[in-house]
Amino acid sequence: MPQSMRALVAGKVGEPADVLRLESRPVPMPEAGQALVRVKATPIHASDLHVLRGRYGFSPQFPTVGGHMECVGRVEALGPHTEGLVTGDRVVVAAVPAVPGPSAAGTWQEYLVADTRRLLPVPDHLSDSSACQLAVNPLTALLLVTRELDVQPGEWLLQTAAGSTVGRLVIQLARHLGIRTINVVRRRDAVEEIKAFGGDEVICTEDEDLMRRVADIAGSAGVRKAVDCVAGQVGAQVSQALAPGGQVVVYGALSTHRQTEPAALTIPLSARSVIYEAKTVRGFWMNRWFGATSPEDALRALSEVRGLVTDEVLSIPEGEPFPLERFAEAISFAEAPGHGAKPLFVF
């Protein structure tokens, strides 16, 4: 076992490319109930970068190792009296910090210590690229559709940002469960792509009225369930487009991606629509879900996701690998418009 390892560390809040440094750190030792994991691959999520900028829902103590979401690796050692895993097991680490709850180790390092209740064994035939992206976006799609909204076969589900990673996973999961989707996109050239991917109906906000199109598609029964990750005016239109008693779960705010003024992070809801039609608008944040869910229930949900991915119900696009020393290039790639593949740090 080596005594030291490489880690990508941010010394303070700031632009990731400015504050991150590649450092040598001691390899940590696991305590009871913990495992030491040799990291093989870990993604760069937009939220990881927002954490470093101080623009996310929690702030770690700086200096901090980057990457506060997920990774895949192998168990190198177990803490005293720790059962359930053995050295050599290949595992996904759900490194999402629970809110409220204890901090979790950053994944942008060669070794990390994690609570064994946050480790999910995965088969060797699943690629590192797929495995290291299993615990966030696919889990989000599953929770939104089946837990948060409990969408039933035959029901309509309205979603924004249908071309996003979560949006595409929602389409795949909905088709598997017999749910019909109305998918909102910004660009006309994305319409046929989403239809070919399996979306039942597609609305393009570039040249279509969202509320009118939803009414045309769903008819008098309307749509009662929606998920939104755009917020702003689009999120408001989704709320208004719902049938009386409808509910929308907001899990992101892409329309405010570069916004730094908290007062501008809004959804301008219609009070008449919310009051007189008894609609519900509520949020979903993975960190708070982990904070409210027992470790056993969280692992059950992760196991369900693992089954959907290994059975090829859910397909995770192959990531773009980067070695840790090319972190500036990887971050630039992550923030490039239409970059496509998710950048991954690989070890």
RODO-2510 file (C-alpha; in nm, 4 decimals, decimal comma):
residues 347
     n   res          X          Y          Z
     1     m     0,0000     0,0000     0,0000
     2     p     0,1508     0,3376    -0,0977
     3     q     0,1919     0,5983     0,1745
     4     s     0,0996     0,8966    -0,0414
     5     m    -0,1426     0,9714    -0,3239
     6     r    -0,2362     1,2436    -0,5701
     7     a    -0,5395     1,4605    -0,4961
     8     l    -0,6998     1,7553    -0,6719
     9     v    -0,7505     2,0148    -0,3976
    10     a    -0,9195     2,3557    -0,3899
    11     g    -0,7617     2,5849    -0,1327
    12     k    -1,0472     2,8361    -0,1287
    13     v    -1,3714     2,9327    -0,2983
    14     g    -1,3236     3,0492    -0,6555
    15     e    -1,3166     2,9572    -1,0194
    16     p    -1,2149     2,5877    -1,0349
    17     a    -0,9323     2,6413    -1,2830
    18     d    -0,7863     2,9092    -1,0532
    19     v    -0,8172     2,7443    -0,7114
    20     l    -0,7508     2,3758    -0,7867
    21     r    -0,4019     2,2335    -0,7369
    22     l    -0,2649     1,8814    -0,7759
    23     e    -0,1207     1,7831    -0,4379
    24     s     0,0396     1,4855    -0,2686
    25     r    -0,1494     1,3697     0,0416
    26     p    -0,1181     1,0764     0,2819
    27     v    -0,3340     0,7759     0,1990
    28     p    -0,6136     0,7766     0,4616
    29     m    -0,6863     0,4812     0,6874
    30     p    -1,0395     0,3392     0,7323
    31     e    -1,2028     0,3198     1,0733
    32     a    -1,4781     0,0832     1,1901
    33     g    -1,7621     0,0718     0,9382
    34     q    -1,5440     0,2240     0,6660
    35     a    -1,3545     0,1045     0,3599
    36     l    -1,0520     0,2396     0,1789
    37     v    -1,1342     0,2551    -0,1926
    38     r    -0,8809     0,2853    -0,4747
    39     v    -1,0572     0,5177    -0,7182
    40     k    -1,0617     0,4146    -1,0845
    41     a    -1,2909     0,6766    -1,2424
    42     t    -1,4948     0,9746    -1,1243
    43     p    -1,7009     1,2274    -1,3229
    44     i    -1,6937     1,6055    -1,3278
    45     h    -2,0496     1,7234    -1,2673
    46     a    -2,1626     2,0851    -1,3025
    47     s    -2,2573     2,0727    -0,9346
    48     d    -1,8978     1,9790    -0,8450
    49     l    -1,7825     2,3030    -1,0042
    50     h    -2,0599     2,5068    -0,8401
    51     v    -1,9499     2,3733    -0,4992
    52     l    -1,6011     2,5146    -0,5596
    53     r    -1,7502     2,8461    -0,6695
    54     g    -1,9584     2,8667    -0,3506
    55     r    -2,2804     2,8618    -0,5512
    56     y    -2,4297     2,5288    -0,4435
    57     g    -2,6606     2,4158    -0,1636
    58     f    -2,3754     2,3258     0,0724
    59     s    -2,0192     2,4414     0,1206
    60     p    -1,7365     2,2108     0,2313
    61     q    -1,4612     2,3199     0,4615
    62     f    -1,1687     2,4486     0,2553
    63     p    -0,9182     2,3303     0,1561
    64     t    -1,1221     2,0480     0,0064
    65     v    -1,0699     1,7648    -0,2383
    66     g    -1,2956     1,8227    -0,5383
    67     g    -1,5695     1,5900    -0,6536
    68     h    -1,8690     1,5607    -0,4224
    69     m    -2,0820     1,3107    -0,6114
    70     e    -1,9677     0,9612    -0,7134
    71     c    -1,6899     0,7315    -0,8307
    72     v    -1,6056     0,3671    -0,8961
    73     g    -1,3113     0,1769    -0,7547
    74     r    -1,2007    -0,1295    -0,5605
    75     v    -1,1901    -0,1924    -0,1886
    76     e    -0,8256    -0,1889    -0,0786
    77     a    -0,8768    -0,2246     0,2973
    78     l    -1,1518    -0,2421     0,5568
    79     g    -1,1687    -0,0801     0,8973
    80     p    -1,1708    -0,2891     1,2154
    81     h    -1,4729    -0,5154     1,2650
    82     t    -1,6214    -0,4080     0,9295
    83     e    -1,8366    -0,6670     0,7535
    84     g    -2,0345    -0,6983     0,4310
    85     l    -1,7497    -0,6374     0,1868
    86     v    -1,4137    -0,7966     0,1166
    87     t    -1,0884    -0,6587    -0,0152
    88     g    -1,0943    -0,6493    -0,3947
    89     d    -1,4684    -0,5838    -0,4288
    90     r    -1,5500    -0,3452    -0,7109
    91     v    -1,7819    -0,0767    -0,5781
    92     v    -1,9596     0,2449    -0,6649
    93     v    -1,9169     0,5126    -0,3999
    94     a    -2,2220     0,7353    -0,3486
    95     a    -2,0170     1,0286    -0,2205
    96     v    -2,3056     1,2778    -0,2130
    97     p    -2,2875     1,4592     0,1232
    98     a    -2,6111     1,4171     0,3192
    99     v    -2,7860     1,7389     0,4241
   100     p    -2,8158     1,7353     0,7189
   101     g    -2,5402     1,4876     0,7838
   102     p    -2,1656     1,4292     0,8005
   103     s    -1,9266     1,5389     0,5278
   104     a    -1,8104     1,2919     0,2636
   105     a    -1,4660     1,2555     0,1102
   106     g    -1,4074     1,4167    -0,2269
   107     t    -1,3657     1,1746    -0,5164
   108     w    -1,0962     1,3582    -0,7142
   109     q    -0,8166     1,1639    -0,5461
   110     e    -0,6539     0,8251    -0,5874
   111     y    -0,7788     0,6806    -0,2576
   112     l    -1,0709     0,7735    -0,0357
   113     v    -1,2366     0,6437     0,2799
   114     a    -1,6133     0,5931     0,2720
   115     d    -1,8867     0,4553     0,4957
   116     t    -1,9562     0,1005     0,3750
   117     r    -2,3289     0,1864     0,3747
   118     r    -2,2514     0,4184     0,0836
   119     l    -2,0811     0,1465    -0,1233
   120     l    -2,2645    -0,0542    -0,3891
   121     p    -2,0926    -0,3616    -0,5391
   122     v    -2,1023    -0,3605    -0,9202
   123     p    -2,0189    -0,6370    -1,1696
   124     d    -1,6930    -0,6313    -1,3638
   125     h    -1,8697    -0,6334    -1,7021
   126     l    -2,0081    -0,2837    -1,6352
   127     s    -1,7563    -0,0309    -1,7689
   128     d    -1,5814     0,2126    -1,5358
   129     s    -1,7448     0,4942    -1,7334
   130     s    -2,0974     0,3635    -1,6695
   131     a    -2,0315     0,2556    -1,3115
   132     c    -1,8843     0,5881    -1,2007
   133     q    -2,1962     0,7719    -1,3260
   134     l    -2,4519     0,5326    -1,1754
   135     a    -2,5210     0,6922    -0,8373
   136     v    -2,6365     1,0420    -0,9348
   137     n    -2,8170     1,0941    -1,2661
   138     p    -2,9801     0,7488    -1,3038
   139     l    -3,0770     0,7561    -0,9361
   140     t    -3,2240     1,1045    -0,9810
   141     a    -3,4381     0,9844    -1,2733
   142     l    -3,5618     0,6833    -1,0763
   143     l    -3,6476     0,8844    -0,7660
   144     l    -3,8268     1,1596    -0,9568
   145     v    -4,0462     0,9238    -1,1562
   146     t    -4,1202     0,6485    -0,9041
   147     r    -4,0775     0,8038    -0,5571
   148     e    -4,1360     1,1760    -0,5812
   149     l    -4,4247     1,1621    -0,8294
   150     d    -4,5221     0,7923    -0,8373
   151     v    -4,6141     0,8188    -1,2055
   152     q    -4,8336     0,5274    -1,3103
   153     p    -4,8434     0,3356    -1,6420
   154     g    -5,0490     0,5255    -1,8987
   155     e    -5,0096     0,8627    -1,7246
   156     w    -4,8496     1,1631    -1,8895
   157     l    -4,5256     1,2990    -1,7472
   158     l    -4,4185     1,6477    -1,8578
   159     q    -4,0465     1,7252    -1,8362
   160     t    -3,8172     2,0129    -1,9315
   161     a    -3,4596     1,9850    -2,0633
   162     a    -3,5474     1,6521    -2,2228
   163     g    -3,2117     1,6397    -2,4000
   164     s    -3,0135     1,6536    -2,0752
   165     t    -2,8601     1,3440    -1,9201
   166     v    -3,1392     1,3095    -1,6632
   167     g    -3,4005     1,3941    -1,9268
   168     r    -3,2891     1,1086    -2,1494
   169     l    -3,2815     0,8696    -1,8555
   170     v    -3,6375     0,9735    -1,7659
   171     i    -3,7469     0,8912    -2,1230
   172     q    -3,5866     0,5472    -2,1059
   173     l    -3,7335     0,4709    -1,7645
   174     a    -4,0783     0,5960    -1,8680
   175     r    -4,0854     0,3715    -2,1737
   176     h    -3,9875     0,0763    -1,9544
   177     l    -4,2690     0,1549    -1,7099
   178     g    -4,5354     0,2325    -1,9711
   179     i    -4,5450     0,6057    -1,8926
   180     r    -4,6086     0,8602    -2,1696
   181     t    -4,3757     1,1623    -2,1846
   182     i    -4,4161     1,5183    -2,3066
   183     n    -4,0650     1,6507    -2,3529
   184     v    -3,9681     2,0179    -2,3657
   185     v    -3,6576     2,1274    -2,5587
   186     r    -3,5129     2,4682    -2,6527
   187     r    -3,3996     2,4000    -3,0091
   188     r    -3,5961     2,2880    -3,3121
   189     d    -3,3152     2,0559    -3,4249
   190     a    -3,3547     1,8585    -3,0995
   191     v    -3,7163     1,7601    -3,1663
   192     e    -3,6572     1,4671    -3,4002
   193     e    -3,3630     1,3508    -3,1900
   194     i    -3,5816     1,3225    -2,8788
   195     k    -3,8593     1,1492    -3,0725
   196     a    -3,6088     0,8994    -3,2116
   197     f    -3,4817     0,8437    -2,8580
   198     g    -3,8293     0,7408    -2,7451
   199     g    -4,0045     1,0598    -2,6342
   200     d    -4,3772     1,0358    -2,7099
   201     e    -4,4337     1,4085    -2,7680
   202     v    -4,1854     1,6945    -2,7983
   203     i    -4,2451     2,0684    -2,7520
   204     c    -3,9910     2,3205    -2,8788
   205     t    -4,0036     2,6494    -2,6857
   206     e    -3,8102     2,8203    -2,9658
   207     d    -4,1243     2,8435    -3,1785
   208     e    -4,4117     2,6783    -2,9856
   209     d    -4,6344     2,7867    -2,6981
   210     l    -4,5720     2,5381    -2,4163
   211     m    -4,9085     2,5752    -2,2450
   212     r    -5,1099     2,5525    -2,5651
   213     r    -4,9195     2,2471    -2,6880
   214     v    -4,9616     2,0642    -2,3563
   215     a    -5,3370     2,1281    -2,3723
   216     d    -5,3510     2,0003    -2,7319
   217     i    -5,1564     1,6836    -2,6471
   218     a    -5,3186     1,5874    -2,3165
   219     g    -5,6744     1,7000    -2,3921
   220     s    -5,9354     1,7609    -2,1264
   221     a    -5,7743     1,5264    -1,8728
   222     g    -5,4566     1,7334    -1,8798
   223     v    -5,1201     1,6550    -1,7257
   224     r    -5,0958     1,6204    -1,3487
   225     k    -4,7259     1,5414    -1,3016
   226     a    -4,4111     1,7193    -1,4186
   227     v    -4,0401     1,7494    -1,3465
   228     d    -3,8456     2,0670    -1,4190
   229     c    -3,4745     2,1460    -1,4120
   230     v    -3,4873     2,4807    -1,5947
   231     a    -3,6785     2,7088    -1,3527
   232     g    -3,7302     3,0714    -1,4600
   233     q    -4,0080     3,1424    -1,7080
   234     v    -4,0094     2,7857    -1,8422
   235     g    -4,0647     2,6438    -1,4945
   236     a    -4,3509     2,8892    -1,4454
   237     q    -4,5115     2,7825    -1,7739
   238     v    -4,4859     2,4174    -1,6734
   239     s    -4,6737     2,4925    -1,3534
   240     q    -4,9454     2,6801    -1,5408
   241     a    -4,9756     2,4025    -1,7989
   242     l    -5,0657     2,1428    -1,5354
   243     a    -5,4212     2,0287    -1,4717
   244     p    -5,5857     2,1364    -1,1447
   245     g    -5,4290     1,9504    -0,8548
   246     g    -5,1135     1,8908    -1,0582
   247     q    -4,7660     1,8872    -0,9128
   248     v    -4,4231     1,9768    -1,0452
   249     v    -4,0967     1,8743    -0,8840
   250     v    -3,8093     2,1168    -0,9504
   251     y    -3,4649     1,9588    -0,9377
   252     g    -3,2484     2,2128    -1,1192
   253     a    -3,2265     2,5678    -1,2506
   254     l    -3,0476     2,5550    -1,5864
   255     s    -3,1913     2,8895    -1,6909
   256     t    -2,9842     3,0506    -1,4143
   257     h    -2,6679     2,8477    -1,4774
   258     r    -2,4388     3,1531    -1,4852
   259     q    -2,6441     3,3648    -1,2478
   260     t    -2,4568     3,4770    -0,9360
   261     e    -2,7280     3,6965    -0,7801
   262     p    -2,9470     3,4826    -0,5470
   263     a    -3,2469     3,7149    -0,5883
   264     a    -3,2538     3,6316    -0,9608
   265     l    -3,2855     3,2559    -0,9031
   266     t    -3,6624     3,2540    -0,9347
   267     i    -3,9680     3,0803    -1,0781
   268     p    -4,2335     3,3516    -1,1369
   269     l    -4,5400     3,1464    -1,0475
   270     s    -4,8964     3,2556    -1,1171
   271     a    -5,0679     3,2981    -0,7808
   272     r    -5,4103     3,2418    -0,9370
   273     s    -5,2973     2,9141    -1,0925
   274     v    -5,1408     2,7899    -0,7680
   275     i    -5,4261     2,8991    -0,5407
   276     y    -5,7408     2,8385    -0,7399
   277     e    -5,6191     2,5210    -0,9081
   278     a    -5,4474     2,3855    -0,5949
   279     k    -5,1204     2,3071    -0,7703
   280     t    -4,8043     2,2025    -0,5908
   281     v    -4,4505     2,3152    -0,6695
   282     r    -4,1778     2,1539    -0,4601
   283     g    -3,8078     2,0890    -0,4813
   284     f    -3,5891     1,7800    -0,4970
   285     w    -3,2203     1,7795    -0,4067
   286     m    -3,0191     1,4587    -0,3902
   287     n    -2,8184     1,5747    -0,0893
   288     r    -3,1321     1,6345     0,1163
   289     w    -3,2770     1,3007     0,0008
   290     f    -2,9687     1,1233     0,1374
   291     g    -3,0098     1,3251     0,4581
   292     a    -3,3715     1,2118     0,5038
   293     t    -3,3420     0,8511     0,3834
   294     s    -3,2046     0,5623     0,5867
   295     p    -2,8807     0,4087     0,4585
   296     e    -3,0685     0,0833     0,3987
   297     d    -3,3356     0,2503     0,1836
   298     a    -3,0705     0,4462    -0,0072
   299     l    -2,8822     0,1245    -0,0893
   300     r    -3,2067    -0,0393    -0,2018
   301     a    -3,2684     0,2461    -0,4437
   302     l    -2,9110     0,2280    -0,5685
   303     s    -2,9453    -0,1479    -0,6147
   304     e    -3,2577    -0,0875    -0,8239
   305     v    -3,0637     0,1557    -1,0411
   306     r    -2,7788    -0,0952    -1,0768
   307     g    -3,0287    -0,3524    -1,2019
   308     l    -3,1788    -0,1115    -1,4553
   309     v    -2,8330    -0,0227    -1,5879
   310     t    -2,6965    -0,3782    -1,6013
   311     d    -3,0201    -0,4956    -1,7696
   312     e    -2,9692    -0,2143    -2,0253
   313     v    -3,3020    -0,0489    -1,9453
   314     l    -3,1038     0,2659    -1,8673
   315     s    -2,8100     0,3555    -2,0896
   316     i    -2,5357     0,5845    -1,9602
   317     p    -2,3365     0,7576    -2,2364
   318     e    -1,9655     0,6823    -2,2429
   319     g    -1,7594     0,9526    -2,0734
   320     e    -1,4510     1,1369    -2,1960
   321     p    -1,1448     1,0276    -1,9925
   322     f    -0,8848     1,2691    -1,8574
   323     p    -0,5862     1,1995    -1,6311
   324     l    -0,5856     1,4020    -1,3102
   325     e    -0,2920     1,6209    -1,4187
   326     r    -0,4996     1,7494    -1,7133
   327     f    -0,7627     1,8915    -1,4801
   328     a    -0,7677     2,2393    -1,6389
   329     e    -0,8444     2,0857    -1,9777
   330     a    -1,1081     1,8577    -1,8268
   331     i    -1,2860     2,1490    -1,6563
   332     s    -1,2798     2,3527    -1,9769
   333     f    -1,4299     2,0545    -2,1592
   334     a    -1,7009     2,0201    -1,8933
   335     e    -1,8112     2,3792    -1,9440
   336     a    -1,7896     2,3932    -2,3228
   337     p    -2,1319     2,4375    -2,4900
   338     g    -2,2640     2,1126    -2,6329
   339     h    -1,9630     1,9141    -2,5116
   340     g    -2,1651     1,5912    -2,5192
   341     a    -1,9720     1,3288    -2,3227
   342     k    -1,9272     1,3686    -1,9485
   343     p    -1,5593     1,4318    -1,8603
   344     l    -1,4157     1,1706    -1,6254
   345     f    -1,0990     1,1672    -1,4203
   346     v    -0,9423     0,8227    -1,4628
   347     f    -0,6638     0,6674    -1,2558
***
